[in-house]
Amino acid sequence: MSHKIIASILFFFATSFISNVSLAREVGYIISENGEFTKLDIGNQTIIRQGKLEGIRYIESGFGNVAYSKANNLLVIVESSRGVQSIFVYELQSLKLIKKLDIQSENIDQENAVRALVSPVRQIFYVKWWDNTANSGNGGQVITSFNTSSLIKLKDYMGVSLSDKLMISIDGTKIFSCSDEESLAKVDVFDPADFKLLKTIELEKIITSGIYGRAIDDFKNDKILLVENTKKNDRDPNNYVIYTVDLNSLIVSSKFRTGIEGDTFLFPSGRKAALNETQNISLTSLGNIKSIGKIHIYDLNIPKETGVITYKESSVGIILGVSRDENKLYYYFSNNDNYSKIIVIDVINNSILTNIRFSSKPVAMIIYDE
């Protein structure tokens, strides 16, 4: 074979590779509690498509109600209405309804609420649900596995107790059940092949003793974000300390004292965290929390506050997600349901890039390359 032919072949493959890379774009789905969705082009912050997920009446806020896998082109939604939780499965890219699964849970507490987990690398997903007919009619928690392609049920696992904060590992070989109960904070690690308990990570040995309160506020990519409230009593202002725990290496980041309170968000890399600063404006013990118009960015590896983004409005606010390079943050703002929008924030330059009108309250944001 001549050098010219070889060179032509190499040039063809090189240009084909470059072309395929250039065709890939980063997109984001923002999914609302009523099943409405907006698809964004993350690169230029424009709306690609809007619509509504078939069959969805209401999606509760919380972990595990929206799960997906880019590799399997699958989106799994926990639908909640009239005390019943059901599972709807969609194609990720088209958002076409594939199937409503033949399982549902009725009138259950949060700890036993339906949760979905989709393996990032294997053709399998899991649903934790409550079967009223189990245990001779007394009810019981069930974990059911499904094939992502056929949606055929593979197996039911009984006698396994999982918390409502669940995460599947990056390599798909472990399921983390995260609990922050008082005096019993821990992470149980299960083998998803048979749900055998592999080990328990005792968080009480990591959490500072004698503090006012603590919680697992977020978890992504095999890391959890722990928040400690170090105030002394009810009358003192909240004072949050935040840090991460790597559930594989058990490396604990430095504990950073923020001096404020708010809703926290862990960046996917686990290096950074954001805090939407809030304030209790209620005169009762029930509380009435509002955002005060500031989002703080922290680098937990240093640790250091690297920026504060200030916006004029103050009311309800939710941090939705960040771009894959973690340079842009998406924040939902609503002012008494009269005006709501998505604020796109540059977390490198601590500035607002643009605003996108958005009518209904979002429960999840999914970002991937298509």
N, C-alpha and C positions, 0 to 999 in steps of 0.2 A: 504493500500500500504506500502510495507516495506521500511525501510530507505535506503537499498541498491538500490532499484529501483528508489527512488526519487533522490538519489545521482547520479545515472547513467543518468537520464533525465537531471538533472542540468548540469552535465559534458558535455552532448551532445550539449545542447544549448550554453554553454559557449565556447566550442571549435568551434562550427559553427560560433558564433559571431566573435571570434578571426580570424578565417579563412577568413570570409567575409571582415573584416577590412584589413587584410593583402593583399587581392586581389586588393583592391582599389589602384589606382595609380594616381598621379597628372600628367596631360598632358597639353600641350599647342599647340594651332594652331597659326601659324604665316601666315597671309593672305596678299598676295601682290596685288598691284594695277591692275595687269593683270589677277587676279584670281588664280594664283598659290598658293599652300599652302604647308607648312611643319609642320608635327606633331612631337612634341618633348616629350620625357620622361623627366619630370622636375627633377626627382630624380637623374638620372645618366647622364643627358645632352646628350642623344643620339637621333638620328633621327629615328622615328618609321615608318614614311610613308611620301611620297611626291606625289603631283599630281596637278590637276587643276580643279577648280570648273566649272561644265558644264554650258555653256551659258554666262559666264562672259567674257566681253572684257576689261572693265575698271572700276575700283572702285576709286572714288575720296577720297583724304584724308579728314578727318573731322569727327566730332561727328555724330552718328546716321546713318552712312552708313553701319555699321556692328553691328547687334544686335542679342542676343541669349538668350536662357533659357535652363539651364541644366534640370530643372524639366520637361519641355515640349519637350526635345530633339529636339530643333528647332534652326536653324540659318537663319537669314533674311539678305539679301544683297541688297543694293541699287546699281544697275548697271547703269553706265553713259557712253554713247557714242553718238557722233554726235548730241549733244544738247538734247538728250532724256534720261530721268531717268526712270528705271523700277525696279520692285521688284521680286527677285528670292528667293525661300524658299527651304531650305535643311534640311535633318536630321543632327543633330549636330554630332552624333558619327560616322556615316558612310560617311557624306558629300554627300549623294545621293540626286540629285535634285528631289524635290517633285512636285514643280509647279512654273511657272511664273505667277504672278498675273495679272489680266486683268485691270490694271490701269497704266498710265504713265503720266509724265509731260514733257513739251517741252519748251526749251529756257526760263528758269526762273532765277530770281536773287537768291542770296544766302539765303536771309531771307525766301524765299518761297520754297527753295530746298526740295526735298523729304527726309524725315527722318523716321526711323523705331524705334519703342519701343516695347519690348516684356516684358510682366509682369513676374516677377520672381516667382510668386506664383499662379496666376490664368491662366486658359486656354484661354488667349486672347492676341492679339498683335494689335498694332496701326500703321497706316501709315499716315504721314502728306504729302500731295501732292497738286499740283496745277491743277485744272480742267479748261481747256480752255473754256469749254461749259457752265460753271456755270455763274450765274448772267446775263442771257440773252446774252451769248456769250462774256461778258466782262472778264470772268475768275474769279476764286476765290479759296482761300485755303480751302481744305477739309481734315478732319480727318476721316479715315475709320477704323473700328474695324473688326477683323477677329477672328474666332475660331482657336486655334492652332492645333487641331486634324483634323478637316474636311477642314480647310482653307476656309470655307464658310464665305462670307461677312455678318457681323451682322448689321452694321448701318453706315450711313454717318452723320457726324456732320458738319454743315455749320455755318458761322457767328462767328467762333472762330479763333482768330489770335494767332498763336504760333510762337516763335522765332526759330532760327535754332539750338539753344543749348537746348536740351530737356533731361529730366531725369525722370524716373518713380521710385517712392519710393520703399524702401526695402519690405514693406508690400503690395505693389500694390494698395494702396488706394489714392495716389496722383500723379499728373503729374506736374513737375516743368518746367516752361518755363523761361529760364534765358536770360536776356538781359543786355548788358553792353554799350548801346548807351551813347553818351556824354550827361551828365546832366539828363539821364533817366535810370540809372542802376537800375534794379529791378528784382524780381522773382515773376511771377504770378503762383499761386497754384490752380490747377484745380482738380475737382472730375472726375475721368475717367469714371464713370457710366453715366454721362450726360454732362460732360465738363462745369459744372457750376463753375464760378470763386469763389473759397473759400476765398482767401485773396491775397493781394499783399505785398511782403516784399520789402520795400524801401531801396535799397542798398546805396543810396546817403547819408543816415543818418549814414552809417558805414564807407564809403570811406573817406579818409582824404581829406579835401577841399584844393583847390589851387595847386594841384599836376599837373605834366606835362601830365600824362596819366594813364589809368587803364584798366584792362580787367579781365573777368572771364576766366582763363586759363585752368581750368580742373574742373570736377565734378564727384563724385562717391558716392554711398551709402548715399544719402541725405545730402551731404556736397559739397560746392563749394570752389575752390581755387581762391582767388583774388590776383592779382598782381598790385601793384602801382609803377609807375615810378616817382621818386621824383626829377629828374633833373630839372634845372630851365629853360633851353632853348635848342635849337637844337644843339648848339655847345658843350654842356656839355656831358660827358659820361653817359650812362644809369645807373641808380641805382635802382634796384628792391627791393621792400618790399613785402613780401608774408605772407598770413595768410588765415585761413579757416573760413567759416560761416556754422554752423549747421542749416539747413533749418527747422528743427522741433523745437529745443529749442531756436534758434536764438543766441546761444552762439558763440561769436567771439574769436578765438584764439589770442594769442599775435602776434603783428605785428613784423616780423623779417626783419631787414635791411640786405640784402645780400651784398651790395656794388658792385654788378656786374649785368650783363644782361644774358639772356638765355631763353631756352624753359623749362617750368616747368611741373612737373608730380606729381599728387596727389596719394599717396598710398591708397589702398582701405579702410584701417582702418580710414583714415583721420588724423592720428597722424603725419605721416611723409610726406615729399615732396622731390623731387629730382629736381635739376636744371642742365641742360646741358649747360655749359657756352659757349656763342657765342661771335662773334666779327664781326662788320660791316667793311669789307675790300674794300668797293666800294668808288669811288671818286665822285659818283653821288648821287642824292637824291633818286634814285630807290632802292639802297641798294643791297649789296651782302653779305649775312650772312654765316659764316662758324663756325663750332664747333672748339674749340681750344684745345680739348683733356682733358677736366676736367669735371667730374660730381660731384656735391656737394649734400650731403644728409643733410636734416634738420629735427630736431625733433621740431615740432611747439607747442608741449605742454610745452616745457621747457622755452623758445625756445632757440635752440642752433644748430650750425652746428656740426654734429656728425661725419662727414667724408668727404674726398675728394678722388675720384678715378681718377688717372691719367693714360692715355694711350698715346702711342707715336704718333699715327696718328691724323691728324686734317683735316676735310673736312665736308661733310654732316653727321649729326648724328641725330637719333631719339630714344627717350626712348619709348620702346614698352610696357613693363609690368613688374610686379613683381610676384614672387611665392606667394602661398597662405599664407605662414608664413612670407612673406615680407623680407626674408633674401637674396633672389637672385633677381637681376635686369637684364632685358634683353634690350640690346642696339644695334641698327642697325647702322653700319658704312659703308660709301661708299666713295671711293676716285676716283672721276671723272668717275664713272661707269666702271673703269678698275678692281677694286677689291672691293668686299663688303662682309660683314660678320656680324654675330650676336655675340656680346661680352657678355658673361655671367659674372656678377659681384657679388661678395660677399660683401653685404653692411654692414655686421657686422664687418668683418676684413678689409674692404676697399681694396679688392684685386680682380684681374681678375682670374676667375676659368678656363675658356676655351673659345675658339673661334669656331664658327660654320660657314662654308662657306654658303653664301646665295646670290643668283644672282640678284633678282629683288627687287624693293623698296616695303617694307611692309606698309600696311595702318592700320593694327589692329593685336592685339594678344589676344587670348582667353585662359584663364587658368581655369581648373576645374578638379575635381576628377571623374574618370570613373570606 
